[in-house]
Amino acid sequence: MSRIFIANADGKPSVIMNNFELNNTFIKNMIPNDKIEIRNSYFEYVKKLAKKII
């Protein structure tokens, strides 16, 4: 789960991400590198989204 906001930061439209969480049941048997890969992939997705909408 994550919240994504579009806001004005220093006079520029910006995408603000808040509270990135993975469900404990989903990640229970994952190794740390898998969690990092999910996080990094999500950040890349949000960067691409921001380029398209801002």
mmCIF entry with sequence, helices, sheets and N, C-alpha, C, O atoms, coordinates in Angstrom:
data_MODEL
# 
_entry.id   MODEL 
# 
_entity.id                         1 
_entity.type                       polymer 
_entity.pdbx_number_of_molecules   1 
# 
_entity_poly.entity_id                      1 
_entity_poly.type                           'polypeptide(L)' 
_entity_poly.nstd_linkage                   no 
_entity_poly.nstd_monomer                   no 
_entity_poly.pdbx_seq_one_letter_code       MSRIFIANADGKPSVIMNNFELNNTFIKNMIPNDKIEIRNSYFEYVKKLAKKII 
_entity_poly.pdbx_seq_one_letter_code_can   MSRIFIANADGKPSVIMNNFELNNTFIKNMIPNDKIEIRNSYFEYVKKLAKKII 
_entity_poly.pdbx_strand_id                 A 
# 
loop_
_entity_poly_seq.entity_id 
_entity_poly_seq.num 
_entity_poly_seq.mon_id 
_entity_poly_seq.hetero 
1 1  MET n 
1 2  SER n 
1 3  ARG n 
1 4  ILE n 
1 5  PHE n 
1 6  ILE n 
1 7  ALA n 
1 8  ASN n 
1 9  ALA n 
1 10 ASP n 
1 11 GLY n 
1 12 LYS n 
1 13 PRO n 
1 14 SER n 
1 15 VAL n 
1 16 ILE n 
1 17 MET n 
1 18 ASN n 
1 19 ASN n 
1 20 PHE n 
1 21 GLU n 
1 22 LEU n 
1 23 ASN n 
1 24 ASN n 
1 25 THR n 
1 26 PHE n 
1 27 ILE n 
1 28 LYS n 
1 29 ASN n 
1 30 MET n 
1 31 ILE n 
1 32 PRO n 
1 33 ASN n 
1 34 ASP n 
1 35 LYS n 
1 36 ILE n 
1 37 GLU n 
1 38 ILE n 
1 39 ARG n 
1 40 ASN n 
1 41 SER n 
1 42 TYR n 
1 43 PHE n 
1 44 GLU n 
1 45 TYR n 
1 46 VAL n 
1 47 LYS n 
1 48 LYS n 
1 49 LEU n 
1 50 ALA n 
1 51 LYS n 
1 52 LYS n 
1 53 ILE n 
1 54 ILE n 
# 
_struct_asym.id          A 
_struct_asym.entity_id   1 
# 
loop_
_struct_conf.conf_type_id 
_struct_conf.id 
_struct_conf.pdbx_PDB_helix_id 
_struct_conf.beg_label_comp_id 
_struct_conf.beg_label_asym_id 
_struct_conf.beg_label_seq_id 
_struct_conf.pdbx_beg_PDB_ins_code 
_struct_conf.end_label_comp_id 
_struct_conf.end_label_asym_id 
_struct_conf.end_label_seq_id 
_struct_conf.pdbx_end_PDB_ins_code 
_struct_conf.beg_auth_comp_id 
_struct_conf.beg_auth_asym_id 
_struct_conf.beg_auth_seq_id 
_struct_conf.end_auth_comp_id 
_struct_conf.end_auth_asym_id 
_struct_conf.end_auth_seq_id 
_struct_conf.pdbx_PDB_helix_class 
_struct_conf.details 
_struct_conf.pdbx_PDB_helix_length 
HELX_P HELX_P1 AA1 ASN A 24 ? ILE A 27 ? ASN A 24 ILE A 27 1 ? 4  
HELX_P HELX_P2 AA2 PRO A 32 ? ILE A 53 ? PRO A 32 ILE A 53 1 ? 22 
# 
_struct_conf_type.id          HELX_P 
_struct_conf_type.criteria    ? 
_struct_conf_type.reference   ? 
# 
_struct_sheet.id               AA1 
_struct_sheet.type             ? 
_struct_sheet.number_strands   2 
_struct_sheet.details          ? 
# 
_struct_sheet_order.sheet_id     AA1 
_struct_sheet_order.range_id_1   1 
_struct_sheet_order.range_id_2   2 
_struct_sheet_order.offset       ? 
_struct_sheet_order.sense        anti-parallel 
# 
loop_
_struct_sheet_range.sheet_id 
_struct_sheet_range.id 
_struct_sheet_range.beg_label_comp_id 
_struct_sheet_range.beg_label_asym_id 
_struct_sheet_range.beg_label_seq_id 
_struct_sheet_range.pdbx_beg_PDB_ins_code 
_struct_sheet_range.end_label_comp_id 
_struct_sheet_range.end_label_asym_id 
_struct_sheet_range.end_label_seq_id 
_struct_sheet_range.pdbx_end_PDB_ins_code 
_struct_sheet_range.beg_auth_comp_id 
_struct_sheet_range.beg_auth_asym_id 
_struct_sheet_range.beg_auth_seq_id 
_struct_sheet_range.end_auth_comp_id 
_struct_sheet_range.end_auth_asym_id 
_struct_sheet_range.end_auth_seq_id 
AA1 1 ARG A 3  ? ALA A 9  ? ARG A 3  ALA A 9  
AA1 2 LYS A 12 ? ASN A 18 ? LYS A 12 ASN A 18 
# 
loop_
_atom_site.group_PDB 
_atom_site.id 
_atom_site.type_symbol 
_atom_site.label_atom_id 
_atom_site.label_alt_id 
_atom_site.label_comp_id 
_atom_site.label_asym_id 
_atom_site.label_entity_id 
_atom_site.label_seq_id 
_atom_site.pdbx_PDB_ins_code 
_atom_site.Cartn_x 
_atom_site.Cartn_y 
_atom_site.Cartn_z 
_atom_site.occupancy 
_atom_site.B_iso_or_equiv 
_atom_site.pdbx_formal_charge 
_atom_site.auth_seq_id 
_atom_site.auth_comp_id 
_atom_site.auth_asym_id 
_atom_site.auth_atom_id 
_atom_site.pdbx_PDB_model_num 
ATOM 1   N N  . MET A 1 1  ? 0.845  -1.167  0.000   1.00 0.00 ? 1  MET A N  1 
ATOM 2   C CA . MET A 1 1  ? 0.000  0.000   0.000   1.00 0.00 ? 1  MET A CA 1 
ATOM 3   C C  . MET A 1 1  ? 0.893  1.233   0.000   1.00 0.00 ? 1  MET A C  1 
ATOM 4   O O  . MET A 1 1  ? 1.932  1.274   0.659   1.00 0.00 ? 1  MET A O  1 
ATOM 5   N N  . SER A 1 2  ? 0.473  2.204   -0.733  1.00 0.00 ? 2  SER A N  1 
ATOM 6   C CA . SER A 1 2  ? 1.178  3.469   -0.747  1.00 0.00 ? 2  SER A CA 1 
ATOM 7   C C  . SER A 1 2  ? 0.193  4.571   -1.092  1.00 0.00 ? 2  SER A C  1 
ATOM 8   O O  . SER A 1 2  ? -0.786 4.354   -1.805  1.00 0.00 ? 2  SER A O  1 
ATOM 9   N N  . ARG A 1 3  ? 0.467  5.726   -0.586  1.00 0.00 ? 3  ARG A N  1 
ATOM 10  C CA . ARG A 1 3  ? -0.327 6.898   -0.953  1.00 0.00 ? 3  ARG A CA 1 
ATOM 11  C C  . ARG A 1 3  ? 0.550  7.756   -1.849  1.00 0.00 ? 3  ARG A C  1 
ATOM 12  O O  . ARG A 1 3  ? 1.727  7.983   -1.569  1.00 0.00 ? 3  ARG A O  1 
ATOM 13  N N  . ILE A 1 4  ? -0.052 8.225   -2.928  1.00 0.00 ? 4  ILE A N  1 
ATOM 14  C CA . ILE A 1 4  ? 0.666  9.099   -3.856  1.00 0.00 ? 4  ILE A CA 1 
ATOM 15  C C  . ILE A 1 4  ? -0.139 10.383  -3.988  1.00 0.00 ? 4  ILE A C  1 
ATOM 16  O O  . ILE A 1 4  ? -1.339 10.348  -4.257  1.00 0.00 ? 4  ILE A O  1 
ATOM 17  N N  . PHE A 1 5  ? 0.522  11.504  -3.798  1.00 0.00 ? 5  PHE A N  1 
ATOM 18  C CA . PHE A 1 5  ? -0.122 12.807  -3.891  1.00 0.00 ? 5  PHE A CA 1 
ATOM 19  C C  . PHE A 1 5  ? 0.577  13.628  -4.964  1.00 0.00 ? 5  PHE A C  1 
ATOM 20  O O  . PHE A 1 5  ? 1.772  13.463  -5.209  1.00 0.00 ? 5  PHE A O  1 
ATOM 21  N N  . ILE A 1 6  ? -0.166 14.497  -5.589  1.00 0.00 ? 6  ILE A N  1 
ATOM 22  C CA . ILE A 1 6  ? 0.418  15.498  -6.471  1.00 0.00 ? 6  ILE A CA 1 
ATOM 23  C C  . ILE A 1 6  ? 0.335  16.808  -5.713  1.00 0.00 ? 6  ILE A C  1 
ATOM 24  O O  . ILE A 1 6  ? -0.738 17.210  -5.261  1.00 0.00 ? 6  ILE A O  1 
ATOM 25  N N  . ALA A 1 7  ? 1.473  17.469  -5.576  1.00 0.00 ? 7  ALA A N  1 
ATOM 26  C CA . ALA A 1 7  ? 1.530  18.676  -4.762  1.00 0.00 ? 7  ALA A CA 1 
ATOM 27  C C  . ALA A 1 7  ? 2.421  19.715  -5.426  1.00 0.00 ? 7  ALA A C  1 
ATOM 28  O O  . ALA A 1 7  ? 3.129  19.430  -6.392  1.00 0.00 ? 7  ALA A O  1 
ATOM 29  N N  . ASN A 1 8  ? 2.368  20.905  -4.893  1.00 0.00 ? 8  ASN A N  1 
ATOM 30  C CA . ASN A 1 8  ? 3.226  21.991  -5.330  1.00 0.00 ? 8  ASN A CA 1 
ATOM 31  C C  . ASN A 1 8  ? 4.405  22.037  -4.363  1.00 0.00 ? 8  ASN A C  1 
ATOM 32  O O  . ASN A 1 8  ? 4.232  22.338  -3.182  1.00 0.00 ? 8  ASN A O  1 
ATOM 33  N N  . ALA A 1 9  ? 5.592  21.742  -4.857  1.00 0.00 ? 9  ALA A N  1 
ATOM 34  C CA . ALA A 1 9  ? 6.800  21.778  -4.024  1.00 0.00 ? 9  ALA A CA 1 
ATOM 35  C C  . ALA A 1 9  ? 7.787  22.755  -4.634  1.00 0.00 ? 9  ALA A C  1 
ATOM 36  O O  . ALA A 1 9  ? 8.266  22.549  -5.749  1.00 0.00 ? 9  ALA A O  1 
ATOM 37  N N  . ASP A 1 10 ? 8.085  23.795  -3.919  1.00 0.00 ? 10 ASP A N  1 
ATOM 38  C CA . ASP A 1 10 ? 8.997  24.838  -4.405  1.00 0.00 ? 10 ASP A CA 1 
ATOM 39  C C  . ASP A 1 10 ? 8.539  25.415  -5.737  1.00 0.00 ? 10 ASP A C  1 
ATOM 40  O O  . ASP A 1 10 ? 9.358  25.710  -6.607  1.00 0.00 ? 10 ASP A O  1 
ATOM 41  N N  . GLY A 1 11 ? 7.237  25.573  -5.894  1.00 0.00 ? 11 GLY A N  1 
ATOM 42  C CA . GLY A 1 11 ? 6.690  26.169  -7.106  1.00 0.00 ? 11 GLY A CA 1 
ATOM 43  C C  . GLY A 1 11 ? 6.574  25.224  -8.287  1.00 0.00 ? 11 GLY A C  1 
ATOM 44  O O  . GLY A 1 11 ? 6.230  25.656  -9.387  1.00 0.00 ? 11 GLY A O  1 
ATOM 45  N N  . LYS A 1 12 ? 6.853  23.948  -8.083  1.00 0.00 ? 12 LYS A N  1 
ATOM 46  C CA . LYS A 1 12 ? 6.780  22.964  -9.166  1.00 0.00 ? 12 LYS A CA 1 
ATOM 47  C C  . LYS A 1 12 ? 5.800  21.856  -8.794  1.00 0.00 ? 12 LYS A C  1 
ATOM 48  O O  . LYS A 1 12 ? 5.723  21.461  -7.631  1.00 0.00 ? 12 LYS A O  1 
ATOM 49  N N  . PRO A 1 13 ? 5.048  21.350  -9.780  1.00 0.00 ? 13 PRO A N  1 
ATOM 50  C CA . PRO A 1 13 ? 4.213  20.185  -9.476  1.00 0.00 ? 13 PRO A CA 1 
ATOM 51  C C  . PRO A 1 13 ? 5.117  18.987  -9.179  1.00 0.00 ? 13 PRO A C  1 
ATOM 52  O O  . PRO A 1 13 ? 6.105  18.750  -9.873  1.00 0.00 ? 13 PRO A O  1 
ATOM 53  N N  . SER A 1 14 ? 4.762  18.248  -8.146  1.00 0.00 ? 14 SER A N  1 
ATOM 54  C CA . SER A 1 14 ? 5.587  17.123  -7.712  1.00 0.00 ? 14 SER A CA 1 
ATOM 55  C C  . SER A 1 14 ? 4.720  15.947  -7.312  1.00 0.00 ? 14 SER A C  1 
ATOM 56  O O  . SER A 1 14 ? 3.576  16.115  -6.889  1.00 0.00 ? 14 SER A O  1 
ATOM 57  N N  . VAL A 1 15 ? 5.276  14.756  -7.451  1.00 0.00 ? 15 VAL A N  1 
ATOM 58  C CA . VAL A 1 15 ? 4.612  13.557  -6.962  1.00 0.00 ? 15 VAL A CA 1 
ATOM 59  C C  . VAL A 1 15 ? 5.234  13.227  -5.614  1.00 0.00 ? 15 VAL A C  1 
ATOM 60  O O  . VAL A 1 15 ? 6.451  13.090  -5.493  1.00 0.00 ? 15 VAL A O  1 
ATOM 61  N N  . ILE A 1 16 ? 4.386  13.103  -4.610  1.00 0.00 ? 16 ILE A N  1 
ATOM 62  C CA . ILE A 1 16 ? 4.819  12.804  -3.257  1.00 0.00 ? 16 ILE A CA 1 
ATOM 63  C C  . ILE A 1 16 ? 4.341  11.399  -2.894  1.00 0.00 ? 16 ILE A C  1 
ATOM 64  O O  . ILE A 1 16 ? 3.150  11.099  -2.970  1.00 0.00 ? 16 ILE A O  1 
ATOM 65  N N  . MET A 1 17 ? 5.276  10.551  -2.502  1.00 0.00 ? 17 MET A N  1 
ATOM 66  C CA . MET A 1 17 ? 4.927  9.193   -2.074  1.00 0.00 ? 17 MET A CA 1 
ATOM 67  C C  . MET A 1 17 ? 4.939  9.162   -0.552  1.00 0.00 ? 17 MET A C  1 
ATOM 68  O O  . MET A 1 17 ? 5.816  9.740   0.090   1.00 0.00 ? 17 MET A O  1 
ATOM 69  N N  . ASN A 1 18 ? 3.948  8.475   0.013   1.00 0.00 ? 18 ASN A N  1 
ATOM 70  C CA . ASN A 1 18 ? 3.856  8.385   1.462   1.00 0.00 ? 18 ASN A CA 1 
ATOM 71  C C  . ASN A 1 18 ? 3.504  6.961   1.867   1.00 0.00 ? 18 ASN A C  1 
ATOM 72  O O  . ASN A 1 18 ? 2.584  6.355   1.317   1.00 0.00 ? 18 ASN A O  1 
ATOM 73  N N  . ASN A 1 19 ? 4.237  6.440   2.825   1.00 0.00 ? 19 ASN A N  1 
ATOM 74  C CA . ASN A 1 19 ? 3.841  5.208   3.498   1.00 0.00 ? 19 ASN A CA 1 
ATOM 75  C C  . ASN A 1 19 ? 3.793  3.989   2.590   1.00 0.00 ? 19 ASN A C  1 
ATOM 76  O O  . ASN A 1 19 ? 2.728  3.398   2.410   1.00 0.00 ? 19 ASN A O  1 
ATOM 77  N N  . PHE A 1 20 ? 4.911  3.607   2.024   1.00 0.00 ? 20 PHE A N  1 
ATOM 78  C CA . PHE A 1 20 ? 4.992  2.399   1.201   1.00 0.00 ? 20 PHE A CA 1 
ATOM 79  C C  . PHE A 1 20 ? 5.045  1.183   2.116   1.00 0.00 ? 20 PHE A C  1 
ATOM 80  O O  . PHE A 1 20 ? 5.959  1.066   2.932   1.00 0.00 ? 20 PHE A O  1 
ATOM 81  N N  . GLU A 1 21 ? 4.072  0.272   1.992   1.00 0.00 ? 21 GLU A N  1 
ATOM 82  C CA . GLU A 1 21 ? 4.001  -0.913  2.846   1.00 0.00 ? 21 GLU A CA 1 
ATOM 83  C C  . GLU A 1 21 ? 3.701  -2.152  2.015   1.00 0.00 ? 21 GLU A C  1 
ATOM 84  O O  . GLU A 1 21 ? 2.994  -2.080  1.009   1.00 0.00 ? 21 GLU A O  1 
ATOM 85  N N  . LEU A 1 22 ? 4.244  -3.288  2.442   1.00 0.00 ? 22 LEU A N  1 
ATOM 86  C CA . LEU A 1 22 ? 3.915  -4.577  1.847   1.00 0.00 ? 22 LEU A CA 1 
ATOM 87  C C  . LEU A 1 22 ? 3.171  -5.405  2.889   1.00 0.00 ? 22 LEU A C  1 
ATOM 88  O O  . LEU A 1 22 ? 3.510  -5.373  4.072   1.00 0.00 ? 22 LEU A O  1 
ATOM 89  N N  . ASN A 1 23 ? 2.170  -6.134  2.453   1.00 0.00 ? 23 ASN A N  1 
ATOM 90  C CA . ASN A 1 23 ? 1.382  -6.977  3.332   1.00 0.00 ? 23 ASN A CA 1 
ATOM 91  C C  . ASN A 1 23 ? 2.267  -8.039  3.984   1.00 0.00 ? 23 ASN A C  1 
ATOM 92  O O  . ASN A 1 23 ? 3.017  -8.727  3.291   1.00 0.00 ? 23 ASN A O  1 
ATOM 93  N N  . ASN A 1 24 ? 2.188  -8.177  5.303   1.00 0.00 ? 24 ASN A N  1 
ATOM 94  C CA . ASN A 1 24 ? 3.032  -9.135  6.034   1.00 0.00 ? 24 ASN A CA 1 
ATOM 95  C C  . ASN A 1 24 ? 2.831  -10.569 5.568   1.00 0.00 ? 24 ASN A C  1 
ATOM 96  O O  . ASN A 1 24 ? 3.794  -11.335 5.521   1.00 0.00 ? 24 ASN A O  1 
ATOM 97  N N  . THR A 1 25 ? 1.625  -10.946 5.228   1.00 0.00 ? 25 THR A N  1 
ATOM 98  C CA . THR A 1 25 ? 1.368  -12.299 4.738   1.00 0.00 ? 25 THR A CA 1 
ATOM 99  C C  . THR A 1 25 ? 2.072  -12.523 3.403   1.00 0.00 ? 25 THR A C  1 
ATOM 100 O O  . THR A 1 25 ? 2.612  -13.601 3.150   1.00 0.00 ? 25 THR A O  1 
ATOM 101 N N  . PHE A 1 26 ? 2.064  -11.507 2.559   1.00 0.00 ? 26 PHE A N  1 
ATOM 102 C CA . PHE A 1 26 ? 2.682  -11.592 1.242   1.00 0.00 ? 26 PHE A CA 1 
ATOM 103 C C  . PHE A 1 26 ? 4.196  -11.749 1.333   1.00 0.00 ? 26 PHE A C  1 
ATOM 104 O O  . PHE A 1 26 ? 4.790  -12.496 0.555   1.00 0.00 ? 26 PHE A O  1 
ATOM 105 N N  . ILE A 1 27 ? 4.816  -11.056 2.270   1.00 0.00 ? 27 ILE A N  1 
ATOM 106 C CA . ILE A 1 27 ? 6.281  -11.037 2.333   1.00 0.00 ? 27 ILE A CA 1 
ATOM 107 C C  . ILE A 1 27 ? 6.863  -12.027 3.340   1.00 0.00 ? 27 ILE A C  1 
ATOM 108 O O  . ILE A 1 27 ? 8.081  -12.095 3.501   1.00 0.00 ? 27 ILE A O  1 
ATOM 109 N N  . LYS A 1 28 ? 6.027  -12.780 4.007   1.00 0.00 ? 28 LYS A N  1 
ATOM 110 C CA . LYS A 1 28 ? 6.469  -13.644 5.108   1.00 0.00 ? 28 LYS A CA 1 
ATOM 111 C C  . LYS A 1 28 ? 7.660  -14.532 4.746   1.00 0.00 ? 28 LYS A C  1 
ATOM 112 O O  . LYS A 1 28 ? 8.593  -14.651 5.541   1.00 0.00 ? 28 LYS A O  1 
ATOM 113 N N  . ASN A 1 29 ? 7.650  -15.142 3.593   1.00 0.00 ? 29 ASN A N  1 
ATOM 114 C CA . ASN A 1 29 ? 8.719  -16.072 3.219   1.00 0.00 ? 29 ASN A CA 1 
ATOM 115 C C  . ASN A 1 29 ? 9.719  -15.498 2.220   1.00 0.00 ? 29 ASN A C  1 
ATOM 116 O O  . ASN A 1 29 ? 10.509 -16.240 1.637   1.00 0.00 ? 29 ASN A O  1 
ATOM 117 N N  . MET A 1 30 ? 9.689  -14.201 2.021   1.00 0.00 ? 30 MET A N  1 
ATOM 118 C CA . MET A 1 30 ? 10.615 -13.579 1.076   1.00 0.00 ? 30 MET A CA 1 
ATOM 119 C C  . MET A 1 30 ? 11.978 -13.333 1.703   1.00 0.00 ? 30 MET A C  1 
ATOM 120 O O  . MET A 1 30 ? 12.099 -13.095 2.905   1.00 0.00 ? 30 MET A O  1 
ATOM 121 N N  . ILE A 1 31 ? 12.993 -13.397 0.863   1.00 0.00 ? 31 ILE A N  1 
ATOM 122 C CA . ILE A 1 31 ? 14.323 -13.004 1.321   1.00 0.00 ? 31 ILE A CA 1 
ATOM 123 C C  . ILE A 1 31 ? 14.433 -11.476 1.201   1.00 0.00 ? 31 ILE A C  1 
ATOM 124 O O  . ILE A 1 31 ? 13.709 -10.864 0.415   1.00 0.00 ? 31 ILE A O  1 
ATOM 125 N N  . PRO A 1 32 ? 15.326 -10.865 1.970   1.00 0.00 ? 32 PRO A N  1 
ATOM 126 C CA . PRO A 1 32 ? 15.442 -9.401  1.940   1.00 0.00 ? 32 PRO A CA 1 
ATOM 127 C C  . PRO A 1 32 ? 15.646 -8.825  0.541   1.00 0.00 ? 32 PRO A C  1 
ATOM 128 O O  . PRO A 1 32 ? 15.110 -7.758  0.241   1.00 0.00 ? 32 PRO A O  1 
ATOM 129 N N  . ASN A 1 33 ? 16.403 -9.497  -0.319  1.00 0.00 ? 33 ASN A N  1 
ATOM 130 C CA . ASN A 1 33 ? 16.640 -8.970  -1.673  1.00 0.00 ? 33 ASN A CA 1 
ATOM 131 C C  . ASN A 1 33 ? 15.354 -8.886  -2.483  1.00 0.00 ? 33 ASN A C  1 
ATOM 132 O O  . ASN A 1 33 ? 15.202 -7.984  -3.306  1.00 0.00 ? 33 ASN A O  1 
ATOM 133 N N  . ASP A 1 34 ? 14.421 -9.817  -2.260  1.00 0.00 ? 34 ASP A N  1 
ATOM 134 C CA . ASP A 1 34 ? 13.135 -9.756  -2.960  1.00 0.00 ? 34 ASP A CA 1 
ATOM 135 C C  . ASP A 1 34 ? 12.353 -8.516  -2.544  1.00 0.00 ? 34 ASP A C  1 
ATOM 136 O O  . ASP A 1 34 ? 11.731 -7.859  -3.379  1.00 0.00 ? 34 ASP A O  1 
ATOM 137 N N  . LYS A 1 35 ? 12.383 -8.202  -1.269  1.00 0.00 ? 35 LYS A N  1 
ATOM 138 C CA . LYS A 1 35 ? 11.684 -7.005  -0.773  1.00 0.00 ? 35 LYS A CA 1 
ATOM 139 C C  . LYS A 1 35 ? 12.299 -5.746  -1.361  1.00 0.00 ? 35 LYS A C  1 
ATOM 140 O O  . LYS A 1 35 ? 11.589 -4.813  -1.734  1.00 0.00 ? 35 LYS A O  1 
ATOM 141 N N  . ILE A 1 36 ? 13.615 -5.727  -1.443  1.00 0.00 ? 36 ILE A N  1 
ATOM 142 C CA . ILE A 1 36 ? 14.311 -4.570  -2.017  1.00 0.00 ? 36 ILE A CA 1 
ATOM 143 C C  . ILE A 1 36 ? 13.969 -4.428  -3.494  1.00 0.00 ? 36 ILE A C  1 
ATOM 144 O O  . ILE A 1 36 ? 13.769 -3.315  -3.980  1.00 0.00 ? 36 ILE A O  1 
ATOM 145 N N  . GLU A 1 37 ? 13.902 -5.540  -4.207  1.00 0.00 ? 37 GLU A N  1 
ATOM 146 C CA . GLU A 1 37 ? 13.553 -5.494  -5.627  1.00 0.00 ? 37 GLU A CA 1 
ATOM 147 C C  . GLU A 1 37 ? 12.137 -4.955  -5.835  1.00 0.00 ? 37 GLU A C  1 
ATOM 148 O O  . GLU A 1 37 ? 11.900 -4.167  -6.750  1.00 0.00 ? 37 GLU A O  1 
ATOM 149 N N  . ILE A 1 38 ? 11.206 -5.378  -4.994  1.00 0.00 ? 38 ILE A N  1 
ATOM 150 C CA . ILE A 1 38 ? 9.836  -4.865  -5.081  1.00 0.00 ? 38 ILE A CA 1 
ATOM 151 C C  . ILE A 1 38 ? 9.832  -3.363  -4.834  1.00 0.00 ? 38 ILE A C  1 
ATOM 152 O O  . ILE A 1 38 ? 9.210  -2.609  -5.584  1.00 0.00 ? 38 ILE A O  1 
ATOM 153 N N  . ARG A 1 39 ? 10.518 -2.930  -3.794  1.00 0.00 ? 39 ARG A N  1 
ATOM 154 C CA . ARG A 1 39 ? 10.574 -1.498  -3.475  1.00 0.00 ? 39 ARG A CA 1 
ATOM 155 C C  . ARG A 1 39 ? 11.170 -0.699  -4.627  1.00 0.00 ? 39 ARG A C  1 
ATOM 156 O O  . ARG A 1 39 ? 10.608 0.312   -5.046  1.00 0.00 ? 39 ARG A O  1 
ATOM 157 N N  . ASN A 1 40 ? 12.306 -1.156  -5.136  1.00 0.00 ? 40 ASN A N  1 
ATOM 158 C CA . ASN A 1 40 ? 12.968 -0.430  -6.224  1.00 0.00 ? 40 ASN A CA 1 
ATOM 159 C C  . ASN A 1 40 ? 12.114 -0.392  -7.478  1.00 0.00 ? 40 ASN A C  1 
ATOM 160 O O  . ASN A 1 40 ? 12.079 0.625   -8.169  1.00 0.00 ? 40 ASN A O  1 
ATOM 161 N N  . SER A 1 41 ? 11.429 -1.475  -7.781  1.00 0.00 ? 41 SER A N  1 
ATOM 162 C CA . SER A 1 41 ? 10.547 -1.514  -8.952  1.00 0.00 ? 41 SER A CA 1 
ATOM 163 C C  . SER A 1 41 ? 9.383  -0.546  -8.787  1.00 0.00 ? 41 SER A C  1 
ATOM 164 O O  . SER A 1 41 ? 8.974  0.115   -9.742  1.00 0.00 ? 41 SER A O  1 
ATOM 165 N N  . TYR A 1 42 ? 8.860  -0.468  -7.584  1.00 0.00 ? 42 TYR A N  1 
ATOM 166 C CA . TYR A 1 42 ? 7.761  0.464   -7.324  1.00 0.00 ? 42 TYR A CA 1 
ATOM 167 C C  . TYR A 1 42 ? 8.232  1.906   -7.495  1.00 0.00 ? 42 TYR A C  1 
ATOM 168 O O  . TYR A 1 42 ? 7.527  2.723   -8.086  1.00 0.00 ? 42 TYR A O  1 
ATOM 169 N N  . PHE A 1 43 ? 9.420  2.221   -6.980  1.00 0.00 ? 43 PHE A N  1 
ATOM 170 C CA . PHE A 1 43 ? 9.950  3.572   -7.140  1.00 0.00 ? 43 PHE A CA 1 
ATOM 171 C C  . PHE A 1 43 ? 10.139 3.915   -8.615  1.00 0.00 ? 43 PHE A C  1 
ATOM 172 O O  . PHE A 1 43 ? 9.843  5.035   -9.030  1.00 0.00 ? 43 PHE A O  1 
ATOM 173 N N  . GLU A 1 44 ? 10.621 2.978   -9.398  1.00 0.00 ? 44 GLU A N  1 
ATOM 174 C CA . GLU A 1 44 ? 10.774 3.208   -10.842 1.00 0.00 ? 44 GLU A CA 1 
ATOM 175 C C  . GLU A 1 44 ? 9.421  3.444   -11.499 1.00 0.00 ? 44 GLU A C  1 
ATOM 176 O O  . GLU A 1 44 ? 9.291  4.313   -12.362 1.00 0.00 ? 44 GLU A O  1 
ATOM 177 N N  . TYR A 1 45 ? 8.419  2.681   -11.099 1.00 0.00 ? 45 TYR A N  1 
ATOM 178 C CA . TYR A 1 45 ? 7.069  2.869   -11.627 1.00 0.00 ? 45 TYR A CA 1 
ATOM 179 C C  . TYR A 1 45 ? 6.561  4.275   -11.316 1.00 0.00 ? 45 TYR A C  1 
ATOM 180 O O  . TYR A 1 45 ? 6.000  4.938   -12.188 1.00 0.00 ? 45 TYR A O  1 
ATOM 181 N N  . VAL A 1 46 ? 6.752  4.731   -10.089 1.00 0.00 ? 46 VAL A N  1 
ATOM 182 C CA . VAL A 1 46 ? 6.271  6.062   -9.706  1.00 0.00 ? 46 VAL A CA 1 
ATOM 183 C C  . VAL A 1 46 ? 7.028  7.147   -10.470 1.00 0.00 ? 46 VAL A C  1 
ATOM 184 O O  . VAL A 1 46 ? 6.434  8.158   -10.846 1.00 0.00 ? 46 VAL A O  1 
ATOM 185 N N  . LYS A 1 47 ? 8.316  6.960   -10.705 1.00 0.00 ? 47 LYS A N  1 
ATOM 186 C CA . LYS A 1 47 ? 9.077  7.927   -11.508 1.00 0.00 ? 47 LYS A CA 1 
ATOM 187 C C  . LYS A 1 47 ? 8.500  8.036   -12.918 1.00 0.00 ? 47 LYS A C  1 
ATOM 188 O O  . LYS A 1 47 ? 8.342  9.140   -13.438 1.00 0.00 ? 47 LYS A O  1 
ATOM 189 N N  . LYS A 1 48 ? 8.185  6.897   -13.539 1.00 0.00 ? 48 LYS A N  1 
ATOM 190 C CA . LYS A 1 48 ? 7.598  6.893   -14.886 1.00 0.00 ? 48 LYS A CA 1 
ATOM 191 C C  . LYS A 1 48 ? 6.225  7.545   -14.864 1.00 0.00 ? 48 LYS A C  1 
ATOM 192 O O  . LYS A 1 48 ? 5.886  8.316   -15.762 1.00 0.00 ? 48 LYS A O  1 
ATOM 193 N N  . LEU A 1 49 ? 5.436  7.241   -13.848 1.00 0.00 ? 49 LEU A N  1 
ATOM 194 C CA . LEU A 1 49 ? 4.110  7.853   -13.701 1.00 0.00 ? 49 LEU A CA 1 
ATOM 195 C C  . LEU A 1 49 ? 4.228  9.360   -13.594 1.00 0.00 ? 49 LEU A C  1 
ATOM 196 O O  . LEU A 1 49 ? 3.483  10.092  -14.246 1.00 0.00 ? 49 LEU A O  1 
ATOM 197 N N  . ALA A 1 50 ? 5.158  9.828   -12.776 1.00 0.00 ? 50 ALA A N  1 
ATOM 198 C CA . ALA A 1 50 ? 5.336  11.267  -12.584 1.00 0.00 ? 50 ALA A CA 1 
ATOM 199 C C  . ALA A 1 50 ? 5.702  11.959  -13.890 1.00 0.00 ? 50 ALA A C  1 
ATOM 200 O O  . ALA A 1 50 ? 5.206  13.051  -14.166 1.00 0.00 ? 50 ALA A O  1 
ATOM 201 N N  . LYS A 1 51 ? 6.557  11.347  -14.693 1.00 0.00 ? 51 LYS A N  1 
ATOM 202 C CA . LYS A 1 51 ? 6.944  11.946  -15.972 1.00 0.00 ? 51 LYS A CA 1 
ATOM 203 C C  . LYS A 1 51 ? 5.752  12.092  -16.903 1.00 0.00 ? 51 LYS A C  1 
ATOM 204 O O  . LYS A 1 51 ? 5.677  13.045  -17.679 1.00 0.00 ? 51 LYS A O  1 
ATOM 205 N N  . LYS A 1 52 ? 4.814  11.143  -16.828 1.00 0.00 ? 52 LYS A N  1 
ATOM 206 C CA . LYS A 1 52 ? 3.647  11.184  -17.714 1.00 0.00 ? 52 LYS A CA 1 
ATOM 207 C C  . LYS A 1 52 ? 2.583  12.175  -17.254 1.00 0.00 ? 52 LYS A C  1 
ATOM 208 O O  . LYS A 1 52 ? 1.898  12.774  -18.083 1.00 0.00 ? 52 LYS A O  1 
ATOM 209 N N  . ILE A 1 53 ? 2.437  12.352  -15.947 1.00 0.00 ? 53 ILE A N  1 
ATOM 210 C CA . ILE A 1 53 ? 1.318  13.174  -15.464 1.00 0.00 ? 53 ILE A CA 1 
ATOM 211 C C  . ILE A 1 53 ? 1.707  14.587  -15.068 1.00 0.00 ? 53 ILE A C  1 
ATOM 212 O O  . ILE A 1 53 ? 0.841  15.441  -14.874 1.00 0.00 ? 53 ILE A O  1 
ATOM 213 N N  . ILE A 1 54 ? 3.007  14.837  -14.946 1.00 0.00 ? 54 ILE A N  1 
ATOM 214 C CA . ILE A 1 54 ? 3.414  16.195  -14.546 1.00 0.00 ? 54 ILE A CA 1 
ATOM 215 C C  . ILE A 1 54 ? 4.109  16.885  -15.697 1.00 0.00 ? 54 ILE A C  1 
ATOM 216 O O  . ILE A 1 54 ? 4.529  18.035  -15.566 1.00 0.00 ? 54 ILE A O  1 
# 
